[in-house]
Amino acid sequence: MATLPRTRPRNRRLVSRNTVAGWSFILPNFVGFAVLTLLPVAVLFYVAFTSWNVFGVAEWTGTANFRRMWGDASFWTALRNTVYYTVFHIPLTLAASLGLALLLNRKLRGVRFFRTVAFFPYITSIVAIAIVWNQLFSPEYGPINALLGAVGVDNAPGWTTSSTWSMPAVIIVGTWRYMGYYMLLFLAGLQTIPAQLYEAAETDGASPWQRFVHVTLPGLRHTTFFVTVLLTIESFKVFDLILVMTGGGPGQSTLVLSQYIYQKGFEENQFGYASAVSVVLFAICFSITVIQFMVNKRRNS
């Protein structure tokens, strides 16, 4: 009587070998994440409840940093400015990036070149961007105010030298910088919409606007949600653009939470208080993201 080959030990060895190989690829990344991200975040939550100036021993103070935050006028100014930037930056960037994606999704000559040009600001040095745009926004010799004067605007804005117009200037530059990146995401979403849907809508007599509203926007629902979540997080943690473009000024007109955290931690050596503000910023971003996911889940259901 013939005996069947014993394949189970061999299969077990194969599974074990594959498991070890898989962990060998995952482990370095996980160790890096744990050491460089997870551990610092855990330390941050501890330091937020202490008084620590980095040179001494962290002294446990409980909720003192959060109580101090409640009466800190600069914190509330930074929070208002952050919300101001977020409320305007998100819809403007969504509209600009979607418009670019619709324009560059067509079969045009040199369309790849124009896609590259639109994406280029995202990878350009933030210092170079700030220097160029500060020159463009210059009230005395900037071409933007010169153009406004040519079309009849007598009192042109002071832009980055004005406490009223400095934040709109930053929002304009932020939208210009990031719209190319989100354009690529919208392009990827547009190319997943079946062409038959547009053909059927056109056959039924739908206008271009009706095709956009009833075919394009529903087809981009998941992409729009993903882009909105990324934009929300990016807007609340804006830092480098404002730091090199306005430095938070004039006065505190463009001071945002991320820069306020930097000032308290690295300039004033109040790492306990800076960590507490960081925890509040994390809680805001986390709460808004959870709400966005809940709303999206309800719409899908």
C-alpha positions in Angstrom: 0.0 0.0 0.0 1.5 3.3 -1.1 2.0 6.0 1.5 1.1 9.7 0.9 3.9 12.2 1.0 4.1 14.2 4.2 3.6 17.8 3.1 2.6 19.3 6.4 6.1 19.7 7.9 7.3 21.2 4.6 4.3 23.6 4.5 5.0 24.6 8.1 8.6 25.4 7.3 7.5 27.4 4.3 5.0 29.4 6.4 7.6 30.0 9.1 10.2 31.1 6.5 7.7 33.5 4.9 6.7 34.9 8.3 10.3 35.5 9.3 10.9 37.2 5.9 7.9 39.4 6.3 8.9 40.5 9.8 12.4 41.2 8.6 10.9 43.7 6.2 8.5 45.2 8.7 10.7 45.4 11.8 13.1 48.1 10.7 10.3 50.4 9.8 8.4 49.6 13.0 11.5 50.2 15.1 12.1 53.5 13.4 8.5 54.5 14.0 8.6 53.4 17.6 11.8 55.2 18.4 11.3 58.4 16.3 7.6 58.9 16.5 5.7 56.7 19.1 8.2 57.3 22.0 8.5 61.1 21.5 4.7 61.3 21.4 4.4 59.4 24.7 7.0 61.7 26.2 5.2 64.7 24.9 2.0 63.7 26.8 4.0 63.3 30.0 5.9 66.6 29.6 2.7 68.5 29.0 1.8 68.0 32.7 5.2 69.2 33.9 7.3 72.3 34.2 10.5 71.6 32.3 13.1 73.9 30.8 15.3 71.1 29.3 18.2 71.9 31.6 16.7 70.7 34.8 14.4 67.9 36.0 10.8 67.9 34.9 8.6 68.9 37.8 5.1 67.5 37.8 2.5 70.3 37.9 -0.6 68.5 36.9 -3.0 70.6 34.8 -1.2 73.9 35.5 -0.1 74.3 31.9 -3.7 73.9 30.6 -5.1 76.3 33.2 -2.4 78.8 32.2 -3.4 78.3 28.6 -7.0 79.4 29.4 -5.9 82.9 30.4 -3.1 83.2 27.7 -4.2 85.9 25.2 -1.4 84.9 22.8 -2.6 81.3 22.7 -6.2 82.4 21.8 -4.8 84.7 19.1 -2.8 81.8 17.6 -5.8 79.6 17.7 -8.0 82.1 16.0 -5.4 82.7 13.3 -5.1 78.9 12.8 -8.8 78.6 12.4 -8.8 81.6 10.1 -6.1 80.1 7.9 -7.9 76.7 7.9 -11.4 77.9 7.0 -10.2 79.8 3.9 -7.3 77.6 2.9 -9.3 74.4 2.6 -12.0 75.5 0.2 -9.6 77.6 -1.9 -7.2 74.8 -2.3 -10.0 72.3 -3.0 -11.4 74.5 -5.8 -8.0 75.4 -7.3 -6.7 71.8 -7.3 -9.9 70.4 -8.7 -10.1 73.0 -11.4 -6.5 72.3 -12.4 -7.2 68.5 -12.4 -10.3 69.0 -14.7 -8.2 71.3 -17.0 -5.2 68.9 -17.2 -7.3 65.7 -17.5 -8.0 66.5 -21.1 -6.0 65.4 -24.1 -3.9 68.5 -24.7 -0.6 69.0 -26.4 2.1 69.2 -23.7 -0.3 68.2 -20.9 2.5 66.3 -19.0 4.6 69.4 -19.0 1.8 71.5 -17.6 1.1 68.9 -14.9 4.8 69.1 -13.9 4.7 72.9 -13.8 1.6 72.8 -11.6 3.3 70.3 -9.2 6.6 72.1 -9.1 5.7 74.6 -6.3 5.1 71.8 -3.9 8.7 70.6 -4.2 10.2 74.0 -4.3 12.2 75.3 -1.3 9.9 77.1 1.1 12.6 79.8 1.6 12.7 80.5 -2.1 8.9 80.7 -2.2 8.8 83.1 0.7 11.4 85.4 -0.8 9.8 85.5 -4.2 6.3 86.1 -2.9 7.4 88.8 -0.4 8.9 90.6 -3.4 5.7 90.2 -5.4 3.6 91.5 -2.4 5.9 94.4 -1.7 3.7 97.6 -1.3 6.3 99.9 -2.8 7.7 98.1 -5.9 5.8 94.8 -6.0 4.2 93.9 -9.4 0.9 92.8 -7.7 0.2 96.3 -6.3 1.5 97.8 -9.6 -1.1 95.8 -11.5 -3.8 96.8 -9.0 -2.8 100.4 -9.5 -3.0 100.0 -13.2 -6.6 98.8 -13.1 -7.7 101.7 -10.9 -7.2 100.5 -7.3 -6.0 103.6 -5.4 -5.4 102.1 -1.9 -3.6 98.8 -2.7 -3.2 96.4 0.2 -0.1 96.4 2.3 -0.1 92.6 2.2 2.6 91.1 4.5 3.3 94.6 6.0 -0.4 95.0 7.0 -2.0 93.2 10.0 -5.2 93.0 8.0 -3.9 91.6 4.7 -0.9 89.5 6.0 -3.0 86.4 6.6 -4.8 86.6 3.2 -1.4 86.9 1.6 -0.2 83.7 3.4 -3.4 81.9 2.4 -2.9 82.8 -1.3 0.7 81.5 -1.2 -0.3 78.4 0.7 -3.0 77.6 -1.9 -0.6 78.2 -4.7 2.0 75.9 -3.1 -0.2 72.9 -2.3 -2.8 72.9 -5.2 -0.4 71.0 -7.5 -0.1 68.1 -5.0 -3.8 67.8 -4.5 -4.3 68.2 -8.2 -2.5 64.9 -8.7 -4.9 63.2 -6.3 -7.9 64.5 -8.1 -6.4 63.5 -11.4 -6.1 60.0 -10.1 -9.7 60.1 -9.1 -10.9 61.5 -12.4 -9.2 58.7 -14.3 -11.2 56.1 -12.3 -14.6 57.5 -13.5 -15.9 55.4 -16.4 -16.1 57.3 -19.7 -19.4 55.5 -20.4 -21.1 57.6 -17.7 -20.1 60.8 -19.5 -21.2 59.4 -22.8 -24.6 58.3 -21.4 -25.1 61.7 -19.8 -24.2 63.5 -23.0 -26.6 61.3 -24.9 -29.4 62.2 -22.5 -28.7 65.9 -23.2 -26.9 66.8 -20.0 -25.0 70.1 -20.2 -21.3 70.2 -19.2 -22.3 71.7 -15.8 -24.9 68.9 -15.3 -22.3 66.3 -16.2 -19.9 67.9 -13.6 -22.5 67.9 -10.9 -24.1 64.5 -11.5 -21.2 62.5 -12.8 -17.8 64.1 -11.8 -18.5 65.1 -8.2 -20.2 61.8 -7.2 -17.3 59.9 -8.8 -14.8 62.0 -6.8 -16.6 61.6 -3.5 -14.0 59.3 -1.9 -11.1 61.4 -3.4 -12.6 64.6 -2.1 -13.0 63.1 1.4 -9.4 62.0 1.4 -8.1 65.3 0.2 -10.3 67.2 2.7 -8.8 65.2 5.6 -5.3 65.8 4.4 -5.9 69.5 3.9 -7.5 69.8 7.4 -4.4 68.3 9.1 -2.0 70.3 6.9 -3.8 73.5 7.5 -3.9 73.2 11.3 -0.2 72.4 11.5 1.0 75.1 9.1 4.3 76.3 10.3 7.2 76.7 7.8 5.4 79.0 5.3 4.4 81.5 8.0 7.7 81.3 9.8 9.8 82.3 6.8 7.2 84.5 5.1 5.9 86.7 7.9 7.5 85.4 11.1 4.0 85.6 12.7 3.7 89.3 12.1 3.0 92.1 11.8 2.4 91.9 15.5 0.6 88.6 16.0 -1.6 88.8 12.9 -0.2 85.6 11.4 0.8 83.8 14.6 -0.5 80.2 14.5 -0.4 77.4 17.0 2.6 75.5 15.5 4.7 78.7 15.6 3.5 79.5 19.1 4.6 76.0 20.2 8.0 76.7 18.5 8.3 80.0 20.3 7.5 78.7 23.7 9.6 75.6 23.4 12.8 76.6 21.5 12.9 80.4 22.0 11.6 80.7 25.6 12.7 77.3 26.8 9.2 76.4 28.3 9.0 72.9 27.0 6.3 71.9 29.5 3.9 74.6 28.3 4.8 74.1 24.7 4.0 70.4 25.0 0.6 71.2 26.5 -0.2 73.4 23.5 0.9 70.6 21.3 -1.5 68.2 23.0 -4.3 70.7 22.5 -3.4 71.0 18.8 -3.4 67.2 18.5 -6.8 67.0 20.2 -8.2 69.5 17.8 -6.9 67.7 14.7 -7.9 64.3 16.1 -11.4 65.4 16.9 -12.1 67.1 13.6 -10.7 64.0 11.7 -13.0 61.7 13.7 -16.0 63.9 12.9 -15.1 63.9 9.2 -14.9 60.1 9.2 -18.3 59.9 11.0 -20.0 62.2 8.6 -18.5 60.4 5.6 -19.6 57.0 7.0 -23.2 58.3 7.6 -23.3 59.6 4.0 -22.1 56.3 2.6 -24.6 54.4 4.6 
